[in-house]
Amino acid sequence: MEGHMSEAIRLLHVEDSDDDAALVARELTRAGYAPEITRVQTAESFQAALDHGTWDMVLSDFSMPGFNGTAALRLLRERDQQTPFISCPERS
């Protein structure tokens, strides 16, 4: 759409699937956002991202090898951040 400005959004994405990460980026763009996405897969990389950035939202896979949405939410809340957090359940 010519002349249409996309709304910027900074997303911290806790995800181990390349396909799911691509889907999230595509759907945010289709919804009119200009996503700036940082993807992490471990507690260490999640903490580093929290240390070095501010986020509009955290989107987390519920279960990944070695890290999960519950742990990510706990780490986020330990920092007293009010950043919205969405955890996506596993598909059956």
Sequence and secondary structure as in RCSB ss.txt:
>XXXX:A:sequence
MEGHMSEAIRLLHVEDSDDDAALVARELTRAGYAPEITRVQTAESFQAALDHGTWDMVLSDFSMPGFNGTAALRL
LRERDQQTPFISCPERS
>XXXX:A:secstr
 TT   EEEEEEEE   HHHHHHHHHHHHHTTEEEEEEEE SHHHHHHHHHH   SEEEEESEETTEEHHHHHHH
HHHTT    EEEE    
